[in-house]
Amino acid sequence: MATEERNANGEIATNDATAPAENGQGENQQQQQQQESPWKGILFRIFIFWFVTNLFRGKQQQPSSDSPSGMSLKPATNLFNTNQKMNLMNNGSLYAHVYITKIGKNPNPASPKFDKRAVVYRSKMLTVYKKRRVSKTVNLLYGSTKAPPEQQIKDPKKEQEIINYWHPNLTINMMDDQTPWTPGSVPPPMDEFIEFDNVTSKYYPLLYLNTYWNLGSEYMPINETTP
């Protein structure tokens, strides 16, 4: 705002108050911009975080439950239930039977596609008889033990009991061996695994059922709690 004043000599002096006012408004706007800029930065970071999160979620899509024909698929369950009773509870034995065949052949002798020389068969008993493991360690502070119930045997007679154990792991090794072996001259322990065919003068592929890496402490006793 401009004002006029007359001095003692009669001259007119003009005072312009507009410039200071405009300078004051500019400083206020600059302060407002400086106050708003941190909030804009925070909102921008939140938006970037939301965008990146949704981008990764979009890649992890759930598998479709529809078949190519358009029919809805139901969840499948295991054929062998966890608490299914087995004859092993009657002190039985558990075996693994492994068959390897050539393409188009059947391991069933009753099948027309069965060929004795196109089938490799091995079996392995998965259960072993061992002395019952007994834990005698006791917590000195509480007078209790963390050992499972089957290891908390206080009867001296049962400590020497031989029971049936099993291990759920079995490694199947198919060995590629093209050595021209001569019957009767195969060195041990290879002679235990090479089976010769007397008609064709050939031997079957080596199929080795490996339990070497099964630790003795991993064997589980077969009892009422065995799944």
Protein Blocks (a to p, Z undefined) as FASTA:
>chain_A
ZZddddfkopacdddfklmmmmmmmmmmmmmmmmmmmmmmmmmmmmmmmmmmmmmmmmmc
cddfbdfkopacdddddfbdfklccfklnopacddddddddehiafbfkbmkbcfklccc
ddddfbdcddddddfbdcfklopafbdfklmcfbfklmmpccddddfbdcddddddfbdc
dehiaccfklmmpccdfklopacddddddfklpcfklpccddfklZZ
